[in-house]
Amino acid sequence: MSAAYLVKTGQATPREALLRNLSVGPPSLEQLAFASGLDAYSGVDRPAPLMVAISRTLDAPRRIWVNLRGSYR
């Protein structure tokens, strides 16, 4: 979301927004696809459904671990 805002308001190029996204933490494939697809002159498009499914499948173990770890503290 912040990458889309930065590009739309002209505060960053799509490449700069993607690099900022990478500097914050490990993004998912879905986030990378979204940020790399930003264009300052057109609307924001969601990543392809296949990319979303692959990203969420690959990210599932990390999300499960975070939820389990958080419930035992």
PDB file of N, H, CA, C and O in Angstrom:
ATOM      1  N   MET A   1       0.822  -1.189   0.000  1.00  0.00           N
ATOM      2  CA  MET A   1       0.000   0.000   0.000  1.00  0.00           C
ATOM      3  C   MET A   1       0.864   1.250   0.000  1.00  0.00           C
ATOM      4  O   MET A   1       0.593   2.199  -0.735  1.00  0.00           O
ATOM      5  N   SER A   2       1.899   1.250   0.821  1.00  0.00           N
ATOM      6  H   SER A   2       2.119   0.478   1.418  1.00  0.00           H
ATOM      7  CA  SER A   2       2.736   2.444   0.864  1.00  0.00           C
ATOM      8  C   SER A   2       3.470   2.646  -0.446  1.00  0.00           C
ATOM      9  O   SER A   2       3.679   3.784  -0.866  1.00  0.00           O
ATOM     10  N   ALA A   3       3.867   1.557  -1.103  1.00  0.00           N
ATOM     11  H   ALA A   3       3.697   0.632  -0.761  1.00  0.00           H
ATOM     12  CA  ALA A   3       4.534   1.680  -2.400  1.00  0.00           C
ATOM     13  C   ALA A   3       3.594   2.305  -3.421  1.00  0.00           C
ATOM     14  O   ALA A   3       4.006   3.165  -4.199  1.00  0.00           O
ATOM     15  N   ALA A   4       2.346   1.883  -3.424  1.00  0.00           N
ATOM     16  H   ALA A   4       2.011   1.185  -2.792  1.00  0.00           H
ATOM     17  CA  ALA A   4       1.367   2.447  -4.354  1.00  0.00           C
ATOM     18  C   ALA A   4       1.167   3.933  -4.088  1.00  0.00           C
ATOM     19  O   ALA A   4       1.072   4.730  -5.021  1.00  0.00           O
ATOM     20  N   TYR A   5       1.103   4.300  -2.822  1.00  0.00           N
ATOM     21  H   TYR A   5       1.180   3.653  -2.064  1.00  0.00           H
ATOM     22  CA  TYR A   5       0.936   5.706  -2.453  1.00  0.00           C
ATOM     23  C   TYR A   5       2.127   6.539  -2.929  1.00  0.00           C
ATOM     24  O   TYR A   5       1.951   7.605  -3.519  1.00  0.00           O
ATOM     25  N   LEU A   6       3.336   6.046  -2.670  1.00  0.00           N
ATOM     26  H   LEU A   6       3.479   5.180  -2.191  1.00  0.00           H
ATOM     27  CA  LEU A   6       4.536   6.787  -3.057  1.00  0.00           C
ATOM     28  C   LEU A   6       4.616   7.000  -4.566  1.00  0.00           C
ATOM     29  O   LEU A   6       4.997   8.076  -5.026  1.00  0.00           O
ATOM     30  N   VAL A   7       4.260   5.989  -5.323  1.00  0.00           N
ATOM     31  H   VAL A   7       3.950   5.114  -4.949  1.00  0.00           H
ATOM     32  CA  VAL A   7       4.309   6.100  -6.781  1.00  0.00           C
ATOM     33  C   VAL A   7       3.205   7.029  -7.280  1.00  0.00           C
ATOM     34  O   VAL A   7       3.449   7.891  -8.125  1.00  0.00           O
ATOM     35  N   LYS A   8       2.011   6.856  -6.765  1.00  0.00           N
ATOM     36  H   LYS A   8       1.814   6.156  -6.079  1.00  0.00           H
ATOM     37  CA  LYS A   8       0.871   7.656  -7.229  1.00  0.00           C
ATOM     38  C   LYS A   8       1.062   9.147  -6.928  1.00  0.00           C
ATOM     39  O   LYS A   8       0.658   9.999  -7.719  1.00  0.00           O
ATOM     40  N   THR A   9       1.675   9.453  -5.788  1.00  0.00           N
ATOM     41  H   THR A   9       2.003   8.761  -5.146  1.00  0.00           H
ATOM     42  CA  THR A   9       1.874  10.855  -5.427  1.00  0.00           C
ATOM     43  C   THR A   9       3.162  11.432  -6.003  1.00  0.00           C
ATOM     44  O   THR A   9       3.453  12.611  -5.802  1.00  0.00           O
ATOM     45  N   GLY A  10       3.932  10.621  -6.713  1.00  0.00           N
ATOM     46  H   GLY A  10       3.695   9.663  -6.876  1.00  0.00           H
ATOM     47  CA  GLY A  10       5.153  11.094  -7.342  1.00  0.00           C
ATOM     48  C   GLY A  10       6.335  11.217  -6.390  1.00  0.00           C
ATOM     49  O   GLY A  10       7.350  11.816  -6.747  1.00  0.00           O
ATOM     50  N   GLN A  11       6.223  10.667  -5.198  1.00  0.00           N
ATOM     51  H   GLN A  11       5.398  10.181  -4.909  1.00  0.00           H
ATOM     52  CA  GLN A  11       7.306  10.737  -4.225  1.00  0.00           C
ATOM     53  C   GLN A  11       8.396   9.715  -4.490  1.00  0.00           C
ATOM     54  O   GLN A  11       9.498   9.821  -3.952  1.00  0.00           O
ATOM     55  N   ALA A  12       8.087   8.713  -5.328  1.00  0.00           N
ATOM     56  H   ALA A  12       7.192   8.627  -5.765  1.00  0.00           H
ATOM     57  CA  ALA A  12       9.071   7.675  -5.648  1.00  0.00           C
ATOM     58  C   ALA A  12       8.724   7.070  -7.005  1.00  0.00           C
ATOM     59  O   ALA A  12       7.564   7.055  -7.418  1.00  0.00           O
ATOM     60  N   THR A  13       9.738   6.580  -7.675  1.00  0.00           N
ATOM     61  H   THR A  13      10.679   6.593  -7.339  1.00  0.00           H
ATOM     62  CA  THR A  13       9.511   5.828  -8.908  1.00  0.00           C
ATOM     63  C   THR A  13       9.103   4.412  -8.498  1.00  0.00           C
ATOM     64  O   THR A  13       9.295   4.031  -7.344  1.00  0.00           O
ATOM     65  N   PRO A  14       8.550   3.632  -9.414  1.00  0.00           N
ATOM     66  CA  PRO A  14       8.230   2.246  -9.053  1.00  0.00           C
ATOM     67  C   PRO A  14       9.443   1.486  -8.515  1.00  0.00           C
ATOM     68  O   PRO A  14       9.322   0.709  -7.567  1.00  0.00           O
ATOM     69  N   ARG A  15      10.595   1.707  -9.111  1.00  0.00           N
ATOM     70  H   ARG A  15      10.693   2.337  -9.881  1.00  0.00           H
ATOM     71  CA  ARG A  15      11.817   1.026  -8.648  1.00  0.00           C
ATOM     72  C   ARG A  15      12.191   1.471  -7.229  1.00  0.00           C
ATOM     73  O   ARG A  15      12.536   0.639  -6.391  1.00  0.00           O
ATOM     74  N   GLU A  16      12.125   2.764  -6.962  1.00  0.00           N
ATOM     75  H   GLU A  16      11.845   3.441  -7.643  1.00  0.00           H
ATOM     76  CA  GLU A  16      12.443   3.271  -5.622  1.00  0.00           C
ATOM     77  C   GLU A  16      11.460   2.724  -4.582  1.00  0.00           C
ATOM     78  O   GLU A  16      11.858   2.377  -3.470  1.00  0.00           O
ATOM     79  N   ALA A  17      10.190   2.649  -4.943  1.00  0.00           N
ATOM     80  H   ALA A  17       9.866   2.931  -5.847  1.00  0.00           H
ATOM     81  CA  ALA A  17       9.184   2.119  -4.020  1.00  0.00           C
ATOM     82  C   ALA A  17       9.456   0.648  -3.719  1.00  0.00           C
ATOM     83  O   ALA A  17       9.303   0.202  -2.581  1.00  0.00           O
ATOM     84  N   LEU A  18       9.859  -0.103  -4.744  1.00  0.00           N
ATOM     85  H   LEU A  18       9.983   0.259  -5.668  1.00  0.00           H
ATOM     86  CA  LEU A  18      10.180  -1.511  -4.555  1.00  0.00           C
ATOM     87  C   LEU A  18      11.390  -1.655  -3.630  1.00  0.00           C
ATOM     88  O   LEU A  18      11.388  -2.509  -2.743  1.00  0.00           O
ATOM     89  N   LEU A  19      12.411  -0.838  -3.824  1.00  0.00           N
ATOM     90  H   LEU A  19      12.412  -0.144  -4.544  1.00  0.00           H
ATOM     91  CA  LEU A  19      13.596  -0.900  -2.959  1.00  0.00           C
ATOM     92  C   LEU A  19      13.258  -0.519  -1.522  1.00  0.00           C
ATOM     93  O   LEU A  19      13.801  -1.108  -0.587  1.00  0.00           O
ATOM     94  N   ARG A  20      12.378   0.448  -1.333  1.00  0.00           N
ATOM     95  H   ARG A  20      11.937   0.926  -2.092  1.00  0.00           H
ATOM     96  CA  ARG A  20      11.948   0.800   0.029  1.00  0.00           C
ATOM     97  C   ARG A  20      11.221  -0.370   0.676  1.00  0.00           C
ATOM     98  O   ARG A  20      11.402  -0.649   1.861  1.00  0.00           O
ATOM     99  N   ASN A  21      10.395  -1.054  -0.116  1.00  0.00           N
ATOM    100  H   ASN A  21      10.248  -0.827  -1.079  1.00  0.00           H
ATOM    101  CA  ASN A  21       9.665  -2.215   0.377  1.00  0.00           C
ATOM    102  C   ASN A  21      10.646  -3.299   0.838  1.00  0.00           C
ATOM    103  O   ASN A  21      10.432  -3.935   1.870  1.00  0.00           O
ATOM    104  N   LEU A  22      11.710  -3.504   0.078  1.00  0.00           N
ATOM    105  H   LEU A  22      11.884  -2.987  -0.760  1.00  0.00           H
ATOM    106  CA  LEU A  22      12.704  -4.518   0.430  1.00  0.00           C
ATOM    107  C   LEU A  22      13.488  -4.136   1.677  1.00  0.00           C
ATOM    108  O   LEU A  22      13.917  -5.016   2.424  1.00  0.00           O
ATOM    109  N   SER A  23      13.684  -2.851   1.916  1.00  0.00           N
ATOM    110  H   SER A  23      13.335  -2.137   1.309  1.00  0.00           H
ATOM    111  CA  SER A  23      14.477  -2.418   3.064  1.00  0.00           C
ATOM    112  C   SER A  23      13.730  -2.564   4.387  1.00  0.00           C
ATOM    113  O   SER A  23      14.356  -2.601   5.446  1.00  0.00           O
ATOM    114  N   VAL A  24      12.414  -2.646   4.340  1.00  0.00           N
ATOM    115  H   VAL A  24      11.906  -2.616   3.479  1.00  0.00           H
ATOM    116  CA  VAL A  24      11.615  -2.733   5.566  1.00  0.00           C
ATOM    117  C   VAL A  24      11.652  -4.135   6.160  1.00  0.00           C
ATOM    118  O   VAL A  24      11.684  -4.291   7.380  1.00  0.00           O
ATOM    119  N   GLY A  25      11.648  -5.128   5.330  1.00  0.00           N
ATOM    120  H   GLY A  25      11.622  -5.001   4.338  1.00  0.00           H
ATOM    121  CA  GLY A  25      11.641  -6.493   5.828  1.00  0.00           C
ATOM    122  C   GLY A  25      11.415  -7.458   4.690  1.00  0.00           C
ATOM    123  O   GLY A  25      11.281  -7.044   3.539  1.00  0.00           O
ATOM    124  N   PRO A  26      11.371  -8.727   4.996  1.00  0.00           N
ATOM    125  CA  PRO A  26      11.205  -9.703   3.925  1.00  0.00           C
ATOM    126  C   PRO A  26       9.766  -9.686   3.377  1.00  0.00           C
ATOM    127  O   PRO A  26       8.842 -10.153   4.044  1.00  0.00           O
ATOM    128  N   PRO A  27       9.585  -9.157   2.184  1.00  0.00           N
ATOM    129  CA  PRO A  27       8.238  -9.121   1.612  1.00  0.00           C
ATOM    130  C   PRO A  27       7.867 -10.465   1.011  1.00  0.00           C
ATOM    131  O   PRO A  27       8.730 -11.296   0.730  1.00  0.00           O
ATOM    132  N   SER A  28       6.591 -10.663   0.823  1.00  0.00           N
ATOM    133  H   SER A  28       5.890  -9.987   1.051  1.00  0.00           H
ATOM    134  CA  SER A  28       6.125 -11.876   0.158  1.00  0.00           C
ATOM    135  C   SER A  28       6.251 -11.689  -1.351  1.00  0.00           C
ATOM    136  O   SER A  28       6.443 -10.571  -1.830  1.00  0.00           O
ATOM    137  N   LEU A  29       6.145 -12.772  -2.085  1.00  0.00           N
ATOM    138  H   LEU A  29       5.990 -13.679  -1.696  1.00  0.00           H
ATOM    139  CA  LEU A  29       6.160 -12.682  -3.554  1.00  0.00           C
ATOM    140  C   LEU A  29       5.007 -11.807  -4.047  1.00  0.00           C
ATOM    141  O   LEU A  29       5.145 -11.076  -5.028  1.00  0.00           O
ATOM    142  N   GLU A  30       3.887 -11.891  -3.364  1.00  0.00           N
ATOM    143  H   GLU A  30       3.776 -12.485  -2.568  1.00  0.00           H
ATOM    144  CA  GLU A  30       2.720 -11.082  -3.728  1.00  0.00           C
ATOM    145  C   GLU A  30       3.038  -9.589  -3.609  1.00  0.00           C
ATOM    146  O   GLU A  30       2.669  -8.804  -4.482  1.00  0.00           O
ATOM    147  N   GLN A  31       3.717  -9.201  -2.535  1.00  0.00           N
ATOM    148  H   GLN A  31       4.017  -9.839  -1.826  1.00  0.00           H
ATOM    149  CA  GLN A  31       4.096  -7.802  -2.353  1.00  0.00           C
ATOM    150  C   GLN A  31       5.090  -7.354  -3.415  1.00  0.00           C
ATOM    151  O   GLN A  31       4.986  -6.244  -3.936  1.00  0.00           O
ATOM    152  N   LEU A  32       6.051  -8.212  -3.738  1.00  0.00           N
ATOM    153  H   LEU A  32       6.135  -9.115  -3.315  1.00  0.00           H
ATOM    154  CA  LEU A  32       7.027  -7.874  -4.769  1.00  0.00           C
ATOM    155  C   LEU A  32       6.359  -7.717  -6.133  1.00  0.00           C
ATOM    156  O   LEU A  32       6.671  -6.791  -6.881  1.00  0.00           O
ATOM    157  N   ALA A  33       5.441  -8.623  -6.451  1.00  0.00           N
ATOM    158  H   ALA A  33       5.187  -9.376  -5.843  1.00  0.00           H
ATOM    159  CA  ALA A  33       4.741  -8.537  -7.732  1.00  0.00           C
ATOM    160  C   ALA A  33       3.899  -7.271  -7.805  1.00  0.00           C
ATOM    161  O   ALA A  33       3.833  -6.621  -8.848  1.00  0.00           O
ATOM    162  N   PHE A  34       3.263  -6.927  -6.706  1.00  0.00           N
ATOM    163  H   PHE A  34       3.316  -7.455  -5.859  1.00  0.00           H
ATOM    164  CA  PHE A  34       2.451  -5.718  -6.668  1.00  0.00           C
ATOM    165  C   PHE A  34       3.314  -4.477  -6.867  1.00  0.00           C
ATOM    166  O   PHE A  34       3.007  -3.627  -7.703  1.00  0.00           O
ATOM    167  N   ALA A  35       4.398  -4.378  -6.092  1.00  0.00           N
ATOM    168  H   ALA A  35       4.647  -5.068  -5.413  1.00  0.00           H
ATOM    169  CA  ALA A  35       5.257  -3.193  -6.166  1.00  0.00           C
ATOM    170  C   ALA A  35       5.947  -3.080  -7.517  1.00  0.00           C
ATOM    171  O   ALA A  35       6.107  -1.976  -8.037  1.00  0.00           O
ATOM    172  N   SER A  36       6.357  -4.198  -8.090  1.00  0.00           N
ATOM    173  H   SER A  36       6.227  -5.096  -7.667  1.00  0.00           H
ATOM    174  CA  SER A  36       7.039  -4.127  -9.386  1.00  0.00           C
ATOM    175  C   SER A  36       6.066  -3.820 -10.515  1.00  0.00           C
ATOM    176  O   SER A  36       6.490  -3.393 -11.589  1.00  0.00           O
ATOM    177  N   GLY A  37       4.780  -4.027 -10.299  1.00  0.00           N
ATOM    178  H   GLY A  37       4.435  -4.374  -9.427  1.00  0.00           H
ATOM    179  CA  GLY A  37       3.782  -3.736 -11.319  1.00  0.00           C
ATOM    180  C   GLY A  37       3.223  -2.325 -11.256  1.00  0.00           C
ATOM    181  O   GLY A  37       2.354  -1.965 -12.051  1.00  0.00           O
ATOM    182  N   LEU A  38       3.716  -1.521 -10.313  1.00  0.00           N
ATOM    183  H   LEU A  38       4.421  -1.814  -9.668  1.00  0.00           H
ATOM    184  CA  LEU A  38       3.223  -0.153 -10.180  1.00  0.00           C
ATOM    185  C   LEU A  38       3.679   0.700 -11.350  1.00  0.00           C
ATOM    186  O   LEU A  38       4.775   0.530 -11.885  1.00  0.00           O
ATOM    187  N   ASP A  39       2.825   1.601 -11.722  1.00  0.00           N
ATOM    188  H   ASP A  39       1.935   1.739 -11.288  1.00  0.00           H
ATOM    189  CA  ASP A  39       3.130   2.533 -12.801  1.00  0.00           C
ATOM    190  C   ASP A  39       2.549   3.881 -12.405  1.00  0.00           C
ATOM    191  O   ASP A  39       1.383   3.969 -12.020  1.00  0.00           O
ATOM    192  N   ALA A  40       3.336   4.906 -12.496  1.00  0.00           N
ATOM    193  H   ALA A  40       4.283   4.835 -12.809  1.00  0.00           H
ATOM    194  CA  ALA A  40       2.901   6.237 -12.065  1.00  0.00           C
ATOM    195  C   ALA A  40       1.761   6.783 -12.912  1.00  0.00           C
ATOM    196  O   ALA A  40       1.072   7.711 -12.488  1.00  0.00           O
ATOM    197  N   TYR A  41       1.549   6.227 -14.098  1.00  0.00           N
ATOM    198  H   TYR A  41       2.108   5.473 -14.442  1.00  0.00           H
ATOM    199  CA  TYR A  41       0.576   6.799 -15.022  1.00  0.00           C
ATOM    200  C   TYR A  41      -0.697   5.986 -15.183  1.00  0.00           C
ATOM    201  O   TYR A  41      -1.624   6.421 -15.866  1.00  0.00           O
ATOM    202  N   SER A  42      -0.757   4.825 -14.572  1.00  0.00           N
ATOM    203  H   SER A  42      -0.004   4.471 -14.017  1.00  0.00           H
ATOM    204  CA  SER A  42      -1.970   4.010 -14.703  1.00  0.00           C
ATOM    205  C   SER A  42      -2.462   3.599 -13.325  1.00  0.00           C
ATOM    206  O   SER A  42      -1.838   3.901 -12.308  1.00  0.00           O
ATOM    207  N   GLY A  43      -3.576   2.916 -13.314  1.00  0.00           N
ATOM    208  H   GLY A  43      -4.083   2.672 -14.140  1.00  0.00           H
ATOM    209  CA  GLY A  43      -4.141   2.470 -12.050  1.00  0.00           C
ATOM    210  C   GLY A  43      -3.323   1.349 -11.438  1.00  0.00           C
ATOM    211  O   GLY A  43      -2.395   0.826 -12.056  1.00  0.00           O
ATOM    212  N   VAL A  44      -3.675   0.995 -10.238  1.00  0.00           N
ATOM    213  H   VAL A  44      -4.428   1.420  -9.736  1.00  0.00           H
ATOM    214  CA  VAL A  44      -2.994  -0.077  -9.525  1.00  0.00           C
ATOM    215  C   VAL A  44      -3.733  -1.373  -9.811  1.00  0.00           C
ATOM    216  O   VAL A  44      -4.947  -1.463  -9.626  1.00  0.00           O
ATOM    217  N   ASP A  45      -2.994  -2.370 -10.260  1.00  0.00           N
ATOM    218  H   ASP A  45      -2.008  -2.297 -10.410  1.00  0.00           H
ATOM    219  CA  ASP A  45      -3.580  -3.676 -10.535  1.00  0.00           C
ATOM    220  C   ASP A  45      -3.082  -4.680  -9.509  1.00  0.00           C
ATOM    221  O   ASP A  45      -1.935  -4.631  -9.066  1.00  0.00           O
ATOM    222  N   ARG A  46      -3.970  -5.585  -9.148  1.00  0.00           N
ATOM    223  H   ARG A  46      -4.902  -5.624  -9.508  1.00  0.00           H
ATOM    224  CA  ARG A  46      -3.578  -6.661  -8.236  1.00  0.00           C
ATOM    225  C   ARG A  46      -2.713  -7.652  -8.992  1.00  0.00           C
ATOM    226  O   ARG A  46      -2.846  -7.784 -10.209  1.00  0.00           O
ATOM    227  N   PRO A  47      -1.826  -8.353  -8.290  1.00  0.00           N
ATOM    228  CA  PRO A  47      -1.060  -9.413  -8.940  1.00  0.00           C
ATOM    229  C   PRO A  47      -2.002 -10.504  -9.454  1.00  0.00           C
ATOM    230  O   PRO A  47      -3.134 -10.635  -8.989  1.00  0.00           O
ATOM    231  N   ALA A  48      -1.522 -11.264 -10.398  1.00  0.00           N
ATOM    232  H   ALA A  48      -0.602 -11.158 -10.775  1.00  0.00           H
ATOM    233  CA  ALA A  48      -2.316 -12.357 -10.974  1.00  0.00           C
ATOM    234  C   ALA A  48      -2.716 -13.351  -9.882  1.00  0.00           C
ATOM    235  O   ALA A  48      -1.944 -13.587  -8.953  1.00  0.00           O
ATOM    236  N   PRO A  49      -3.911 -13.934  -9.983  1.00  0.00           N
ATOM    237  CA  PRO A  49      -4.370 -14.888  -8.964  1.00  0.00           C
ATOM    238  C   PRO A  49      -3.387 -16.045  -8.729  1.00  0.00           C
ATOM    239  O   PRO A  49      -3.237 -16.505  -7.597  1.00  0.00           O
ATOM    240  N   LEU A  50      -2.726 -16.510  -9.776  1.00  0.00           N
ATOM    241  H   LEU A  50      -2.848 -16.136 -10.695  1.00  0.00           H
ATOM    242  CA  LEU A  50      -1.752 -17.594  -9.608  1.00  0.00           C
ATOM    243  C   LEU A  50      -0.583 -17.129  -8.736  1.00  0.00           C
ATOM    244  O   LEU A  50      -0.115 -17.878  -7.879  1.00  0.00           O
ATOM    245  N   MET A  51      -0.113 -15.906  -8.950  1.00  0.00           N
ATOM    246  H   MET A  51      -0.493 -15.297  -9.646  1.00  0.00           H
ATOM    247  CA  MET A  51       0.974 -15.359  -8.139  1.00  0.00           C
ATOM    248  C   MET A  51       0.545 -15.238  -6.676  1.00  0.00           C
ATOM    249  O   MET A  51       1.324 -15.539  -5.772  1.00  0.00           O
ATOM    250  N   VAL A  52      -0.684 -14.802  -6.446  1.00  0.00           N
ATOM    251  H   VAL A  52      -1.318 -14.558  -7.181  1.00  0.00           H
ATOM    252  CA  VAL A  52      -1.201 -14.671  -5.082  1.00  0.00           C
ATOM    253  C   VAL A  52      -1.243 -16.045  -4.410  1.00  0.00           C
ATOM    254  O   VAL A  52      -0.830 -16.184  -3.259  1.00  0.00           O
ATOM    255  N   ALA A  53      -1.735 -17.049  -5.119  1.00  0.00           N
ATOM    256  H   ALA A  53      -2.070 -16.936  -6.055  1.00  0.00           H
ATOM    257  CA  ALA A  53      -1.832 -18.398  -4.551  1.00  0.00           C
ATOM    258  C   ALA A  53      -0.455 -18.965  -4.221  1.00  0.00           C
ATOM    259  O   ALA A  53      -0.263 -19.548  -3.155  1.00  0.00           O
ATOM    260  N   ILE A  54       0.496 -18.799  -5.122  1.00  0.00           N
ATOM    261  H   ILE A  54       0.340 -18.325  -5.989  1.00  0.00           H
ATOM    262  CA  ILE A  54       1.857 -19.303  -4.880  1.00  0.00           C
ATOM    263  C   ILE A  54       2.484 -18.572  -3.698  1.00  0.00           C
ATOM    264  O   ILE A  54       3.085 -19.195  -2.823  1.00  0.00           O
ATOM    265  N   SER A  55       2.341 -17.263  -3.676  1.00  0.00           N
ATOM    266  H   SER A  55       1.853 -16.757  -4.387  1.00  0.00           H
ATOM    267  CA  SER A  55       2.921 -16.462  -2.601  1.00  0.00           C
ATOM    268  C   SER A  55       2.357 -16.861  -1.248  1.00  0.00           C
ATOM    269  O   SER A  55       3.104 -17.041  -0.286  1.00  0.00           O
ATOM    270  N   ARG A  56       1.065 -16.996  -1.174  1.00  0.00           N
ATOM    271  H   ARG A  56       0.458 -16.850  -1.955  1.00  0.00           H
ATOM    272  CA  ARG A  56       0.441 -17.328   0.118  1.00  0.00           C
ATOM    273  C   ARG A  56       0.774 -18.745   0.559  1.00  0.00           C
ATOM    274  O   ARG A  56       0.870 -19.018   1.756  1.00  0.00           O
ATOM    275  N   THR A  57       0.951 -19.650  -0.402  1.00  0.00           N
ATOM    276  H   THR A  57       0.873 -19.429  -1.374  1.00  0.00           H
ATOM    277  CA  THR A  57       1.348 -21.018  -0.067  1.00  0.00           C
ATOM    278  C   THR A  57       2.769 -21.033   0.479  1.00  0.00           C
ATOM    279  O   THR A  57       3.045 -21.702   1.475  1.00  0.00           O
ATOM    280  N   LEU A  58       3.668 -20.303  -0.165  1.00  0.00           N
ATOM    281  H   LEU A  58       3.444 -19.759  -0.974  1.00  0.00           H
ATOM    282  CA  LEU A  58       5.060 -20.259   0.287  1.00  0.00           C
ATOM    283  C   LEU A  58       5.208 -19.522   1.614  1.00  0.00           C
ATOM    284  O   LEU A  58       6.103 -19.835   2.399  1.00  0.00           O
ATOM    285  N   ASP A  59       4.353 -18.563   1.865  1.00  0.00           N
ATOM    286  H   ASP A  59       3.627 -18.309   1.227  1.00  0.00           H
ATOM    287  CA  ASP A  59       4.433 -17.766   3.087  1.00  0.00           C
ATOM    288  C   ASP A  59       3.688 -18.410   4.261  1.00  0.00           C
ATOM    289  O   ASP A  59       3.833 -17.965   5.399  1.00  0.00           O
ATOM    290  N   ALA A  60       2.902 -19.442   4.000  1.00  0.00           N
ATOM    291  H   ALA A  60       2.784 -19.805   3.075  1.00  0.00           H
ATOM    292  CA  ALA A  60       2.082 -20.065   5.044  1.00  0.00           C
ATOM    293  C   ALA A  60       2.897 -20.581   6.228  1.00  0.00           C
ATOM    294  O   ALA A  60       2.503 -20.336   7.369  1.00  0.00           O
ATOM    295  N   PRO A  61       4.022 -21.289   6.015  1.00  0.00           N
ATOM    296  CA  PRO A  61       4.770 -21.778   7.190  1.00  0.00           C
ATOM    297  C   PRO A  61       5.233 -20.653   8.115  1.00  0.00           C
ATOM    298  O   PRO A  61       5.190 -20.801   9.337  1.00  0.00           O
ATOM    299  N   ARG A  62       5.671 -19.540   7.550  1.00  0.00           N
ATOM    300  H   ARG A  62       5.706 -19.420   6.558  1.00  0.00           H
ATOM    301  CA  ARG A  62       6.105 -18.422   8.378  1.00  0.00           C
ATOM    302  C   ARG A  62       4.942 -17.856   9.175  1.00  0.00           C
ATOM    303  O   ARG A  62       5.086 -17.568  10.363  1.00  0.00           O
ATOM    304  N   ARG A  63       3.789 -17.693   8.534  1.00  0.00           N
ATOM    305  H   ARG A  63       3.672 -17.926   7.569  1.00  0.00           H
ATOM    306  CA  ARG A  63       2.614 -17.152   9.227  1.00  0.00           C
ATOM    307  C   ARG A  63       2.137 -18.092  10.325  1.00  0.00           C
ATOM    308  O   ARG A  63       1.746 -17.648  11.405  1.00  0.00           O
ATOM    309  N   ILE A  64       2.169 -19.386  10.048  1.00  0.00           N
ATOM    310  H   ILE A  64       2.486 -19.747   9.171  1.00  0.00           H
ATOM    311  CA  ILE A  64       1.770 -20.372  11.059  1.00  0.00           C
ATOM    312  C   ILE A  64       2.732 -20.307  12.244  1.00  0.00           C
ATOM    313  O   ILE A  64       2.298 -20.317  13.396  1.00  0.00           O
ATOM    314  N   TRP A  65       4.040 -20.241  11.966  1.00  0.00           N
ATOM    315  H   TRP A  65       4.393 -20.233  11.030  1.00  0.00           H
ATOM    316  CA  TRP A  65       5.038 -20.170  13.033  1.00  0.00           C
ATOM    317  C   TRP A  65       4.836 -18.934  13.898  1.00  0.00           C
ATOM    318  O   TRP A  65       4.890 -19.022  15.125  1.00  0.00           O
ATOM    319  N   VAL A  66       4.607 -17.791  13.278  1.00  0.00           N
ATOM    320  H   VAL A  66       4.564 -17.719  12.282  1.00  0.00           H
ATOM    321  CA  VAL A  66       4.401 -16.553  14.029  1.00  0.00           C
ATOM    322  C   VAL A  66       3.159 -16.672  14.901  1.00  0.00           C
ATOM    323  O   VAL A  66       3.170 -16.235  16.051  1.00  0.00           O
ATOM    324  N   ASN A  67       2.097 -17.252  14.374  1.00  0.00           N
ATOM    325  H   ASN A  67       2.088 -17.607  13.440  1.00  0.00           H
ATOM    326  CA  ASN A  67       0.863 -17.396  15.169  1.00  0.00           C
ATOM    327  C   ASN A  67       1.049 -18.378  16.325  1.00  0.00           C
ATOM    328  O   ASN A  67       0.556 -18.140  17.427  1.00  0.00           O
ATOM    329  N   LEU A  68       1.749 -19.468  16.080  1.00  0.00           N
ATOM    330  H   LEU A  68       2.149 -19.662  15.184  1.00  0.00           H
ATOM    331  CA  LEU A  68       1.976 -20.437  17.159  1.00  0.00           C
ATOM    332  C   LEU A  68       2.892 -19.862  18.220  1.00  0.00           C
ATOM    333  O   LEU A  68       2.632 -20.023  19.412  1.00  0.00           O
ATOM    334  N   ARG A  69       3.939 -19.206  17.816  1.00  0.00           N
ATOM    335  H   ARG A  69       4.150 -19.076  16.847  1.00  0.00           H
ATOM    336  CA  ARG A  69       4.876 -18.618  18.751  1.00  0.00           C
ATOM    337  C   ARG A  69       4.188 -17.546  19.603  1.00  0.00           C
ATOM    338  O   ARG A  69       4.433 -17.442  20.804  1.00  0.00           O
ATOM    339  N   GLY A  70       3.340 -16.769  18.973  1.00  0.00           N
ATOM    340  H   GLY A  70       3.141 -16.854  17.997  1.00  0.00           H
ATOM    341  CA  GLY A  70       2.645 -15.714  19.692  1.00  0.00           C
ATOM    342  C   GLY A  70       1.636 -16.247  20.704  1.00  0.00           C
ATOM    343  O   GLY A  70       1.387 -15.606  21.726  1.00  0.00           O
ATOM    344  N   SER A  71       1.052 -17.419  20.430  1.00  0.00           N
ATOM    345  H   SER A  71       1.254 -17.940  19.600  1.00  0.00           H
ATOM    346  CA  SER A  71       0.036 -17.951  21.344  1.00  0.00           C
ATOM    347  C   SER A  71       0.642 -18.599  22.590  1.00  0.00           C
ATOM    348  O   SER A  71      -0.066 -18.838  23.568  1.00  0.00           O
ATOM    349  N   TYR A  72       1.947 -18.886  22.563  1.00  0.00           N
ATOM    350  H   TYR A  72       2.522 -18.692  21.769  1.00  0.00           H
ATOM    351  CA  TYR A  72       2.590 -19.523  23.723  1.00  0.00           C
ATOM    352  C   TYR A  72       3.300 -18.533  24.620  1.00  0.00           C
ATOM    353  O   TYR A  72       3.884 -18.933  25.627  1.00  0.00           O
ATOM    354  N   ARG A  73       3.270 -17.280  24.293  1.00  0.00           N
ATOM    355  H   ARG A  73       2.796 -16.955  23.475  1.00  0.00           H
ATOM    356  CA  ARG A  73       3.965 -16.276  25.117  1.00  0.00           C
ATOM    357  C   ARG A  73       3.054 -15.670  26.124  1.00  0.00           C
ATOM    358  O   ARG A  73       3.474 -14.809  26.898  1.00  0.00           O
TER     359      ARG A  73
END
